[in-house]
Structure formats: structure tokens, C-alpha cells
Amino acid sequence: MKPTPQSHDAVATRFNFPTRRKFLAVSGTASAFLLVKGSVLGLGGQTSPNNKLNIAGIGVGGQGGNDINEFKNENIVALCDVDWDYAAPTFKRYPNAKKYRDFREMLDKEKEIDAVVVGTPDHNHAVVSMAAIKRGKHVYCEKPLTRTVQEARALTRAAREAKVATQMGNQGMAFEGNRLINEWLADGAIGPVREVHVWSDRPTHRGKLPLWWPQAVERPKDTPPVPATMDWDLWLGPAPYRPYHPAYAPFRWRGWWDFGSGGLGDMGIHNLAPVFSALNLGAPESIQASSSPVYPETVPSAALVHYQFPARGNLPPVKLHWYDGGLLPERPPELEVNRVLDPEDGILFVGDREKMLVTGWGGEHPRLLPESRDREYKRPPKTLPRSAGGHYQEWVQACKSGSPTRSDFAFAGPLTEAVLLGSVCIRNGGDPLTWDSEGMKFTNDPDANKLLHYEYRKGWSL
């Protein structure tokens, strides 16, 4: 099954968006906790109060604050944010936690920290997580794991060598549906999979305005004053300097190339994760893209990215197609006439015999097409272990006992690399790129290699 062709002009005509839009926030889920001996916490023989982890939060004003609240049954000992006004609700919830603006100062002073939760904007994920890993701290980092391909590779390697417990914030990896997708495909429910279509409506909402964050816009020219409670230099971190503007912070940074990677980096991590897990995907061989006009500063309003993955053992090569900004794949003929493709998030696995449609984000609800086939399909035994306590508690348990997580950096790093390779292709104009994963370079376009990383500002490094 092939996606409906979309020319650059057609996409651009459809997605001529205004420059500024409102956004919505997303909250987390409930959690439980596990008690074990303090000797397994990396405390050098010391025991923390109540045998709990000593956790520090870095970037706690937005989603990072939601993440920290998922660990409220542990010891929240320190909180760090560059904007104390934005972080005030989290500070208020944990009045005994020591407060910092600079994570480096916090990590140097607070020796009792066992684990760190990173909820900063994407461009700071790598430098913050690496600083924690080098100090032997366990790390939970929001998605995407990094802002650049080179950062993802470096962070994956560092976590493996340090043997710390890690988890990226793609909560759908704990969903029951995520595990069912793995088990059904392994059972041969639809035959060998050679093509997959994955989509999200971001930055739109159900394909409509307003946008969650600005995209396809130029850099603002005015320079309003920096809020008194914010350290703008620390917010920028390693990113190239630019004057403060509310078009970037808080939250609205996601559509700017220097800080984020748009809908692909936001929801691609969620919706592609079940595909990478179930089909054992690694690095793509090639990437091609088309999009609405690409701006120097920001992600285009809508894009299609086409990945080609090689065969893996007895699994055949796979073509993977990503759609965002309200674009959708061609409607499968097996879909019932009274149903439509969910415009927000979805996955369509195309097997040699049949198809599987997954609705919701992160692999929530899989079913075979058509509904009559789904009803008659005899479900295989549940062979994968189920999440004990949910996504966040998988990491807590890993910190305390060494148990695995479903989205540790060994999985999250390569997934993030592939996602960001799509961003590089979009930014580079969309022409086909051939990827040499081992050499970590494009073999047919030296200019595209310049987008795999950037020169950090003075004073910042991995």
C-alpha cells in the first residue's frame, strides 16, 4: 500500500498557518512505589530515609513537573529550573527540596542524589543527562532523548558504559496495547510486515487550528525584556545565542530547529516506538521527505518522511512512512465504511496477508482489519512481562534492583537517532539520503552531515 502522493505545492497550499497559536498541556499518570534495601541504591552503603530514592528534578516547570510528581513517593531532595516563576507550582509541592537554577551547581553540591529526572527543553537533554551519568546518577529523560543525532549516539554509549538505570519519557511503552502489538506480530497475525504508516496531527489538533506551538514562521525581530525570574543564558544552554522572546519559552520552543524537532520529535517518539519494538528496527538505510516550505528557523507545518530499513534476521525489509501536521495515509480498503482514520495519532501495519490498525498514541489500541477478522482472531498467549506499576515505576524499580525498563537509552537512543534523521532530511530539503550508521554519516550528501550536530556555545560540552 502506497501513501497518496503529495507535492510540495499541494502541502504548502493546504498548510498556510498564521504565526502565533495557543497550546495545551499534557499531564501524567498515577504511580506506586517499591521498597528494597538501601544498599542497592548506589549510596555507598548508606541507607536513605525509608529506603527511597533521592531524586532531583531538572526542568520542573512543565512536563518535567508532571514527571517529578510521578515520583512523589520517593524523596524529592532537589529541584532545578532556570525560571523560578514557571517552576513555582512544583517548588510549592516540595517545600523541603533545595532549589537551584544551574543544574551543574546542584549536581556538584547535592552528593546524596541517586537519580535525576530531566524535563528541560530538548536542546538541553543531552548535556544535562550526560552530566548526571558521568556522576553515576540514574537518569529519567523526557523525549526525544536528544536534539541531535550525535548527542543520541553519545548518550546511548555513556549510559551503557556507566551501567546506570535509564528511561526515556515515552509512556506508551508501558501500555498493554504496546505489548499486544509485539505478541500479535510475532504470532504472524497479519503475516510478514513490509510496510508501516505512522502519523500524528501535531502541531495541529485533529488536523485543525490552533497550533500547539509555532511552526513555519520566521524569527521574531523585537526583543522584549527577559522576565525577572528567568535566567535566559542558562535556558539557552549549549544552543546558539539569540535574544529572549516569548515565542520560544515556555513550551513554544518545540517548533524551532535550535531547540526542538516539531511533531516528529514530539509524537514520533511515541508513535514510532511500538513499530521499532515489534519489528526490531535499528538504523534506516535511507530517508526521503517532502513537506510544506522549510523555514531556516522553524519546522515546516506538515511533512512526510519515508524510511527504508534493511532485513533483520528472518524479518523482511520495511518501508516506514511518517505523516504529521494533519496529513494521513491512504484509507485502507479493509476499514469499515462507518469508521474513519483517527486524525490525531495512529499506526497501520501492512502485512503480506492482512493489516493491523492501532489507534491512540504510543500504541494504545491495536485491532486487525476488518472488524470481522479482529473478532475471529485467536489471541496468542501473553509472552511478554507486563508493566509492574507503570512506565514511571519501571524506572524506579530499575534504579533500586537493576531490573530492565522498556525504554532505556539502549532502545531510546537508536529510536531517537532515526527520528532525528528524518528531521535532518526535512531540513536538508527532502532529497534521498543514504545513511551509514556505523560511520555515522550520510554517504551521498556531505552538507547533510553538518546537521547531525552543531558547535556548542563556549562553556558547554558533553
BADO-22668 format. One record per residue (C-alpha): residue number from 1; residue in three letters; chain; y negated, x, z negated. Coordinates in steps of 0.5 Angstrom, whole numbers, plus 2048, in hexadecimal, padded with zeros to 3 digits. Each point is the difference from the previous one (the first is absolute). Last residue first. Layout:
N
  seq  type  mol   c2   c1   c3
  NUM   ALA    A    Y    X    Z
...
***
This chain:
462
  seq  type  mol   c2   c1   c3
  462   LEU    A  7DF  83A  7CB
  461   SER    A  7F8  802  800
  460   TRP    A  7F9  7FE  7FF
  459   GLY    A  7FB  805  7FD
  458   LYS    A  7FC  800  807
  457   ARG    A  802  7FA  804
  456   TYR    A  806  7FF  803
  455   GLU    A  802  802  807
  454   TYR    A  803  7FB  804
  453   HIS    A  808  7FD  801
  452   LEU    A  804  7FE  806
  451   LEU    A  7FA  7FE  804
  450   LYS    A  800  807  803
  449   ASN    A  807  7FF  803
  448   ALA    A  7FD  7FB  804
  447   ASP    A  7FC  805  804
  446   PRO    A  806  804  801
  445   ASP    A  803  7FB  804
  444   ASN    A  807  800  803
  443   THR    A  804  804  7FB
  442   PHE    A  7FD  7FC  7FA
  441   LYS    A  801  804  7FA
  440   MET    A  804  800  7F9
  439   GLY    A  805  806  803
  438   GLU    A  806  7FC  7FD
  437   SER    A  7FD  7F9  802
  436   ASP    A  7FE  802  807
  435   TRP    A  7FD  7FA  802
  434   THR    A  7FE  7FE  807
  433   LEU    A  7FA  7FC  801
  432   PRO    A  7FF  7FA  805
  431   ASP    A  7F9  7FE  801
  430   GLY    A  7FD  7FC  7FB
  429   GLY    A  7F8  803  800
  428   ASN    A  801  805  7FB
  427   ARG    A  7FE  7FB  7FA
  426   ILE    A  806  7FC  802
  425   CYS    A  805  805  800
  424   VAL    A  7FD  803  7FA
  423   SER    A  801  7FA  7FC
  422   GLY    A  807  7FF  803
  421   LEU    A  802  807  7FD
  420   LEU    A  7FD  7FD  7FA
  419   VAL    A  806  7FB  7FF
  418   ALA    A  805  805  802
  417   GLU    A  7FD  805  7FB
  416   THR    A  800  7FB  7FB
  415   LEU    A  807  7FE  801
  414   PRO    A  802  807  7FF
  413   GLY    A  7FD  801  7FA
  412   ALA    A  802  7F9  7FD
  411   PHE    A  807  802  800
  410   ALA    A  800  806  7FD
  409   PHE    A  7FA  7FE  7FC
  408   ASP    A  804  7FB  7FC
  407   SER    A  800  7F9  803
  406   ARG    A  807  7FD  7FE
  405   THR    A  800  804  7F9
  404   PRO    A  805  804  7FD
  403   SER    A  802  801  7F9
  402   GLY    A  7FE  806  7FC
  401   SER    A  800  7FD  7FA
  400   LYS    A  7F9  7FF  7FD
  399   CYS    A  7FC  801  806
  398   ALA    A  805  7FD  805
  397   GLN    A  800  7FA  7FB
  396   VAL    A  7F8  7FF  800
  395   TRP    A  801  801  808
  394   GLU    A  805  7FA  800
  393   GLN    A  7FB  7FC  7FC
  392   TYR    A  7FB  800  804
  391   HIS    A  804  7FD  806
  390   GLY    A  804  7FB  7FC
  389   GLY    A  804  7FF  7F9
  388   ALA    A  806  803  803
  387   SER    A  800  800  807
  386   ARG    A  806  7FE  803
  385   PRO    A  806  805  802
  384   LEU    A  802  800  807
  383   THR    A  807  7FD  802
  382   LYS    A  7FF  7F9  800
  381   PRO    A  806  7FD  803
  380   PRO    A  7FF  7FD  807
  379   ARG    A  7FC  7FA  802
  378   LYS    A  804  7FB  804
  377   TYR    A  7FC  7FE  806
  376   GLU    A  800  7F9  801
  375   ARG    A  7FA  7FE  7FE
  374   ASP    A  7FC  805  803
  373   ARG    A  803  7FF  807
  372   SER    A  7FE  7F8  7FF
  371   GLU    A  7F9  803  7FE
  370   PRO    A  7FF  804  807
  369   LEU    A  7FF  805  7FE
  368   LEU    A  803  804  7FA
  367   ARG    A  7FC  800  7FA
  366   PRO    A  7FC  805  7FC
  365   HIS    A  7FB  7FE  7FA
  364   GLU    A  7FC  805  7FC
  363   GLY    A  800  807  805
  362   GLY    A  7FA  803  7FE
  361   TRP    A  7FB  7FA  801
  360   GLY    A  802  7F9  802
  359   THR    A  805  7FE  805
  358   VAL    A  806  804  803
  357   LEU    A  803  7FE  807
  356   MET    A  807  802  801
  355   LYS    A  803  800  808
  354   GLU    A  806  800  803
  353   ARG    A  805  803  804
  352   ASP    A  7FE  807  802
  351   GLY    A  7FB  800  7FA
  350   VAL    A  7F8  7FE  800
  349   PHE    A  7FD  801  7F9
  348   LEU    A  7FA  7FC  800
  347   ILE    A  7FC  802  7FA
  346   GLY    A  7FA  7FB  7FD
  345   ASP    A  7F9  800  7FD
  344   GLU    A  7FA  7FB  800
  343   PRO    A  801  7FC  807
  342   ASP    A  807  7FE  7FE
  341   LEU    A  803  7FE  806
  340   VAL    A  800  7F9  802
  339   ARG    A  805  7FB  7FE
  338   ASN    A  802  7F9  803
  337   VAL    A  803  802  806
  336   GLU    A  805  805  7FC
  335   LEU    A  7FF  807  802
  334   GLU    A  806  802  804
  333   PRO    A  7FB  801  806
  332   PRO    A  7FD  806  7FC
  331   ARG    A  7F8  7FF  800
  330   GLU    A  7FD  806  804
  329   PRO    A  7FD  805  7FB
  328   LEU    A  7FA  7FE  7FC
  327   LEU    A  7F9  803  7FF
  326   GLY    A  7FC  7FE  7FB
  325   GLY    A  7FC  806  7FE
  324   ASP    A  807  804  800
  323   TYR    A  806  801  804
  322   TRP    A  806  805  7FF
  321   HIS    A  805  801  805
  320   LEU    A  807  804  7FF
  319   LYS    A  804  803  805
  318   VAL    A  807  802  7FD
  317   PRO    A  805  805  802
  316   PRO    A  807  7FE  7FF
  315   LEU    A  804  801  7F9
  314   ASN    A  806  804  800
  313   GLY    A  7FD  806  7FD
  312   ARG    A  7F8  7FF  801
  311   ALA    A  7FE  7FE  807
  310   PRO    A  7F9  802  801
  309   PHE    A  7FA  7FC  7FE
  308   GLN    A  7FA  7FE  805
  307   TYR    A  7FA  7FD  7FD
  306   HIS    A  7FB  7FB  804
  305   VAL    A  7FA  7FE  7FC
  304   LEU    A  7FC  7FA  802
  303   ALA    A  7F9  800  7FD
  302   ALA    A  7FA  7FB  7FE
  301   SER    A  7F9  801  7FD
  300   PRO    A  800  807  801
  299   VAL    A  800  805  7FA
  298   THR    A  7F9  803  7FF
  297   GLU    A  7FB  806  800
  296   PRO    A  801  802  808
  295   TYR    A  801  7F9  802
  294   VAL    A  807  7FE  804
  293   PRO    A  7FF  7FA  804
  292   SER    A  805  7FB  800
  291   SER    A  807  803  800
  290   SER    A  806  803  803
  289   ALA    A  805  805  7FD
  288   GLN    A  805  805  802
  287   ILE    A  805  804  7FC
  286   SER    A  806  805  801
  285   GLU    A  806  803  7FD
  284   PRO    A  7FF  7FC  7F9
  283   ALA    A  801  803  7F9
  282   GLY    A  806  7FD  7FC
  281   LEU    A  803  7F9  801
  280   ASN    A  806  7FE  7FB
  279   LEU    A  800  7F9  804
  278   ALA    A  800  7FD  7F9
  277   SER    A  7FB  804  7FC
  276   PHE    A  7FB  801  806
  275   VAL    A  800  7F9  802
  274   PRO    A  7FF  7FE  7F9
  273   ALA    A  7FA  804  7FF
  272   LEU    A  7FD  7FE  806
  271   ASN    A  7FD  7FA  7FD
  270   HIS    A  7FD  803  7FA
  269   ILE    A  7FE  807  803
  268   GLY    A  7FD  7FC  806
  267   MET    A  7FC  7FC  7FB
  266   ASP    A  7FB  805  7FE
  265   GLY    A  800  806  805
  264   LEU    A  801  7FB  806
  263   GLY    A  7FB  7FB  7FE
  262   GLY    A  7FB  806  7FF
  261   SER    A  801  807  800
  260   GLY    A  7FC  803  7FA
  259   PHE    A  7FA  804  7FD
  258   ASP    A  7FE  804  806
  257   TRP    A  802  7FB  805
  256   TRP    A  7FC  7FB  7FD
  255   GLY    A  804  7F9  800
  254   ARG    A  802  801  7F9
  253   TRP    A  7FA  802  7FD
  252   ARG    A  7FE  7F8  7FE
  251   PHE    A  803  801  7F9
  250   PRO    A  7FA  802  7FC
  249   ALA    A  7FD  803  804
  248   TYR    A  7FF  802  807
  247   ALA    A  7FB  7FB  803
  246   PRO    A  7FD  800  7F9
  245   HIS    A  7FD  807  803
  244   TYR    A  800  807  7FD
  243   PRO    A  7FD  805  804
  242   ARG    A  806  804  804
  241   TYR    A  804  807  7FE
  240   PRO    A  806  801  804
  239   ALA    A  806  7FE  7FB
  238   PRO    A  803  804  7FB
  237   GLY    A  7FE  7FC  7FA
  236   LEU    A  7FB  7FB  803
  235   TRP    A  800  7FC  7F9
  234   LEU    A  7FF  806  7FC
  233   ASP    A  7F9  801  804
  232   TRP    A  7FE  7F9  7FF
  231   ASP    A  801  800  7F9
  230   MET    A  7FF  7F9  7FE
  229   THR    A  7FC  7FC  7FA
  228   ALA    A  7F9  801  803
  227   PRO    A  802  7FD  807
  226   VAL    A  7FE  805  805
  225   PRO    A  7FA  7FE  804
  224   PRO    A  800  7FD  806
  223   THR    A  800  804  806
  222   ASP    A  7FF  7FC  807
  221   LYS    A  803  802  806
  220   PRO    A  807  7FD  800
  219   ARG    A  806  803  803
  218   GLU    A  802  7FC  806
  217   VAL    A  805  7FA  800
  216   ALA    A  807  7FE  803
  215   GLN    A  802  7FF  7F9
  214   PRO    A  7FD  7FD  7F9
  213   TRP    A  805  7FE  7FB
  212   TRP    A  804  7F9  7FE
  211   LEU    A  7FD  7FD  807
  210   PRO    A  7FD  7F9  800
  209   LEU    A  803  7FE  804
  208   LYS    A  806  7FE  803
  207   GLY    A  807  802  802
  206   ARG    A  803  7FE  7FA
  205   HIS    A  7FB  804  7FC
  204   THR    A  7FD  805  804
  203   PRO    A  801  808  7FF
  202   ARG    A  806  7FF  800
  201   ASP    A  804  7FB  803
  200   SER    A  806  804  7FF
  199   TRP    A  806  801  805
  198   VAL    A  807  803  801
  197   HIS    A  804  800  807
  196   VAL    A  807  803  800
  195   GLU    A  804  803  806
  194   ARG    A  807  803  800
  193   VAL    A  804  7FD  7FB
  192   PRO    A  807  800  800
  191   GLY    A  803  7F9  7FF
  190   ILE    A  7FD  7FA  7FD
  189   ALA    A  804  7FF  7F9
  188   GLY    A  803  807  801
  187   ASP    A  801  801  7F9
  186   ALA    A  7FC  806  7FF
  185   LEU    A  7FA  7FB  803
  184   TRP    A  802  7FB  7FB
  183   GLU    A  800  805  7FA
  182   ASN    A  7FA  803  802
  181   ILE    A  7FC  7FA  801
  180   LEU    A  803  7FD  7F9
  179   ARG    A  7FD  806  7FC
  178   ASN    A  7F9  7FE  803
  177   GLY    A  801  7F9  7FF
  176   GLU    A  801  801  7F8
  175   PHE    A  7F9  803  800
  174   ALA    A  800  807  7FC
  173   MET    A  7FE  804  807
  172   GLY    A  7FA  7FA  800
  171   GLN    A  7FC  804  7FB
  170   ASN    A  7FD  805  805
  169   GLY    A  7FD  804  7FB
  168   MET    A  803  807  801
  167   GLN    A  805  803  7FA
  166   THR    A  801  806  7FD
  165   ALA    A  804  804  7FB
  164   VAL    A  7FF  807  7FF
  163   LYS    A  805  805  803
  162   ALA    A  7FB  805  801
  161   GLU    A  803  803  807
  160   ARG    A  801  7F9  803
  159   ALA    A  7F9  7FD  7FE
  158   ALA    A  7FD  806  803
  157   ARG    A  803  7FF  806
  156   THR    A  7FE  7F9  801
  155   LEU    A  7F9  802  7FE
  154   ALA    A  800  805  806
  153   ARG    A  803  7FB  805
  152   ALA    A  7FB  7FB  7FE
  151   GLU    A  7FA  804  800
  150   GLN    A  801  803  807
  149   VAL    A  801  7F9  803
  148   THR    A  7F9  7FE  7FD
  147   ARG    A  7FD  7FA  7FB
  146   THR    A  806  801  7FB
  145   LEU    A  805  7FB  7FD
  144   PRO    A  7FE  7FA  803
  143   LYS    A  801  7FD  7FB
  142   GLU    A  7FE  801  7F9
  141   CYS    A  803  806  7FC
  140   TYR    A  805  800  7FA
  139   VAL    A  801  807  7FE
  138   HIS    A  804  804  7FA
  137   LYS    A  7FC  806  7FE
  136   GLY    A  802  807  800
  135   ARG    A  7F9  803  801
  134   LYS    A  801  801  807
  133   ILE    A  802  7F9  801
  132   ALA    A  7FA  7FE  7FD
  131   ALA    A  7FB  804  804
  130   MET    A  804  7FE  806
  129   SER    A  7FF  7F8  7FF
  128   VAL    A  7F9  801  7FF
  127   VAL    A  7FF  804  806
  126   ALA    A  805  7FC  804
  125   HIS    A  7FD  7F9  7FE
  124   ASN    A  7F9  802  801
  123   HIS    A  7FF  7FE  807
  122   ASP    A  804  7F9  7FF
  121   PRO    A  7FB  7FD  7FB
  120   THR    A  802  801  7F9
  119   GLY    A  805  7FD  7FC
  118   VAL    A  805  806  7FE
  117   VAL    A  804  7FE  7FA
  116   VAL    A  802  807  7FC
  115   ALA    A  806  801  7FB
  114   ASP    A  801  804  7FA
  113   ILE    A  7F9  802  7FD
  112   GLU    A  800  803  7FA
  111   LYS    A  7FC  806  802
  110   GLU    A  7FA  7FC  801
  109   LYS    A  7FB  805  801
  108   ASP    A  801  803  807
  107   LEU    A  803  7FA  803
  106   MET    A  7F9  7FC  7FE
  105   GLU    A  7FC  806  803
  104   ARG    A  803  800  806
  103   PHE    A  800  7F8  800
  102   ASP    A  7F8  800  800
  101   ARG    A  7FD  7FA  7FD
  100   TYR    A  804  7FF  7FA
   99   LYS    A  801  7FB  7FA
   98   LYS    A  805  801  7FA
   97   ALA    A  804  7FA  7FF
   96   ASN    A  800  7FD  7FA
   95   PRO    A  7FB  7FA  803
   94   TYR    A  806  7FE  805
   93   ARG    A  7FE  7F9  803
   92   LYS    A  7F9  802  7FF
   91   PHE    A  801  806  805
   90   THR    A  803  7FC  805
   89   PRO    A  7FB  7FB  800
   88   ALA    A  7FB  805  800
   87   ALA    A  802  804  806
   86   TYR    A  7FB  7FE  805
   85   ASP    A  7FB  801  7FB
   84   TRP    A  803  807  7FF
   83   ASP    A  800  802  807
   82   VAL    A  803  807  801
   81   ASP    A  806  7FE  7FC
   80   CYS    A  805  803  7FB
   79   LEU    A  804  7FC  7FB
   78   ALA    A  804  804  7FA
   77   VAL    A  805  7FE  7FB
   76   ILE    A  804  7FA  803
   75   ASN    A  806  800  7FB
   74   GLU    A  805  7FC  804
   73   ASN    A  801  7F8  7FF
   72   LYS    A  7F9  800  804
   71   PHE    A  804  803  806
   70   GLU    A  7FF  7FA  805
   69   ASN    A  7F8  800  7FE
   68   ILE    A  800  807  803
   67   ASP    A  801  7FD  806
   66   ASN    A  7FB  7FB  800
   65   GLY    A  7FB  805  7FE
   64   GLY    A  802  804  806
   63   GLN    A  7FF  7FA  805
   62   GLY    A  7F9  800  7FE
   61   GLY    A  7FC  804  7FB
   60   VAL    A  806  805  7FD
   59   GLY    A  7FF  806  804
   58   ILE    A  804  805  7FC
   57   GLY    A  804  7FD  7FB
   56   ALA    A  804  804  7FA
   55   ILE    A  807  7FE  7FD
   54   ASN    A  803  803  7FA
   53   LEU    A  807  7FD  801
   52   LYS    A  803  7FC  7FA
   51   ASN    A  805  802  7FB
   50   ASN    A  7FC  7FC  7FB
   49   PRO    A  7FB  805  7FE
   48   SER    A  801  807  805
   47   THR    A  806  804  7FE
   46   GLN    A  7FF  808  800
   45   GLY    A  806  804  803
   44   GLY    A  7FC  803  806
   43   LEU    A  7FD  7F9  802
   42   GLY    A  803  7FF  806
   41   LEU    A  802  7F9  7FF
   40   VAL    A  808  801  7FF
   39   SER    A  7FF  803  7F9
   38   GLY    A  7FC  7FA  7FE
   37   LYS    A  807  7FC  7FF
   36   VAL    A  800  7F9  804
   35   LEU    A  7FD  7FA  800
   34   LEU    A  7FF  7FC  807
   33   PHE    A  7FA  7FB  802
   32   ALA    A  7FE  7F9  803
   31   SER    A  7FC  7FE  805
   30   ALA    A  7FC  7FB  804
   29   THR    A  7FD  800  807
   28   GLY    A  7F9  803  803
   27   SER    A  7FA  7FD  802
   26   VAL    A  7FD  800  807
   25   ALA    A  7F8  800  802
   24   LEU    A  7FC  7FC  805
   23   PHE    A  7FB  803  805
   22   LYS    A  7F9  7FE  803
   21   ARG    A  7FE  802  806
   20   ARG    A  7FB  804  804
   19   THR    A  800  803  807
   18   PRO    A  801  7FA  804
   17   PHE    A  806  7FF  804
   16   ASN    A  802  801  807
   15   PHE    A  807  7FF  800
   14   ARG    A  802  7FC  806
   13   THR    A  7FC  803  805
   12   ALA    A  802  807  7FE
   11   VAL    A  808  7FE  800
   10   ALA    A  7FF  7FE  807
    9   ASP    A  7FC  806  802
    8   HIS    A  805  805  7FD
    7   SER    A  806  7FC  804
    6   GLN    A  805  7FC  7FC
    5   PRO    A  807  800  803
    4   THR    A  804  7FB  7FC
    3   PRO    A  806  803  7FC
    2   LYS    A  806  802  803
    1   MET    A  807  7FD  7FE
***
